[in-house]
Every structure is written in C-alpha cells, then in structure tokens.
Amino acid sequence: MPHIDLLYSLAGVLVGLLVGLTGVGGGSLMTPLLVLVFGFHPATAVGTDLLYASGTKAVGTAVHGWRGSVDWRVVGRLATGSVPATILTLLYLAAAHRDARDTGHLISTILGVTLVLTAMAVFFRVRIVRAAGRRFAKLDEQKVAALTVLLGAVLGVLVSLTSVGAGALGMTALLVLYPGSPVARLVGSDIAHAVPLTFIAGLGHWSMGSVDLGLLFTLLLGSIPGIVVGSLIATRVSDRVLTPILATVLAIVGFKLLT
C-alpha cells in the first residue's frame, strides 16, 4: 500500500468540492496547488494530475453516457484533433527532457498563461458565448466540424503541457461552436473527450517518470467523496458567489506562476 498523506487527501477533498460545485476541471485547481503549496516539480504535478483527471472523468462519462447526455459526434471530432496533437506534444516533451535537465520553467510559464485564460473564460463565459455564438451560429456544418477538430488539437497541446484547458476553456469554446445544443450534452461530451485525452497524456508523462503513483492514490481518496458532496450541495450555492471567487483565485495563481 502506498503511503497516505492526510494533507494531500485534504487537498483532494477541497478540489473535489470545488469541482462538484463549479464544474471546472480539477487540473486548473489541483496542478497549481501541487506546485505552489506542496512544492512538487511542475512536470510531476502535471503528469499525476492527468491520470487523476482520467480516473475521475471516466466515472463522470459513465454517468453521462447512461443518461444519454453525450454527443459522440462532437467527442469524435475533438479526439481527431487532440489525440495526434497530444502524441506530438509528448514527443516534444520527451526530446526536451533528454536535451535539458529541467523543463519545469517551460511548463510553469504555459500553466500560468493557461490559468489566466481559464479565469477569463470562467468569469466572462456568458458574455463570450453571447457575443461569439451569434456569429458561429451562421457557420455551416463542415466549418463547425473543422473548427471542432482544431479546438481538439489546441486542447491536446495545452492539456499535455499543463493538464489544464479541457474544462473551462474547452466548454466555453463548445458553447460558442454549438449554440443550439443542450448544455448538458456539451458538458457530457467535454467530459467524455477528456478521458482519452488525459489518459494518453498521463501515460506519456508516466513513461517519462513524471507521475507519483502514491500521490495519485492519496488524491483520489479525498477527491471522490469531495466531488460527491460538492455535487449534492451545488444547487444550494449561488453561481454569482462562486464564479467571481473561482475566477479571481485562478487569475492570482496564474500570475503567481508567471512571476
């Protein structure tokens, strides 16, 4: 049995609660927490969080699939772009890892920028979707499909480098590209696409020695009950309170990683 550190499990509980309450992916919360609070190397934090996300989102996909709230056409388009982009990014990271002693600065910088963008997507999501959705609603199906594949490729690069992007950024883009689709189906599609994306990226980081299995097990022990509790009380907490707080925290953490 791996060593269980209660502080890491508590972090899992807190992140699980916030994910259950807000729906924002755990990567944007867990990865900077591991780097800034617990002092893990950015590569280890990213690799461990990717497999952590793959496990938790597999459960979410099963639930959404059972309820019929997954658009597998959208998932296929996203994966068409994200899987090749993920593999290419992992090959680049492996080469960079061989040529340099430390890729932590690169990962921290990209993570910081991604978190700031995620904060903007969380805080201004309604305005972004309202403004851009009108234009994208006029696009034909082929252009929407091509843009979805491109979105998948962008997410593949971001998630492989930082473990962040599939949640808030991906969901905001899907709402813009598919304004007529039910939100629940887009949420389910976003979660379903994140499973192979994070799993492949996580395996790649594992092959480079960037996954702490003991930490992964400890985080899951805390996050699973945290997500359950957060989901149960989500309807009792106002988004008007949570959204600006979450966006502010993500922005502060993002700027902290950049300085």
Secondary structure, 3 states (H helix, E strand, C coil): CCCCCHHHHHHHHHHHHHHHHHCCCCHHHHHHHHHHCCCCCHHHHHHHHHHHHHHHHHHHHHHHHHHCCCCHHHHHHHHHHHHHHHHHHHHHHHHHHHHCCCCHHHHHHHHHHHHHHHHHHHHCHHHHHHHHHHHHCCCCHHHHHHHHHHHHHHHHHHHHHHCCCCCHHHHHHHHHHCCCCCHHHHHHHHHHHHHHHHHHHHHHHHHCCCCCHHHHHHHHHHHHHHHHHHHHHHHHCCHHHHHHHHHHHHHHHHHHHHC
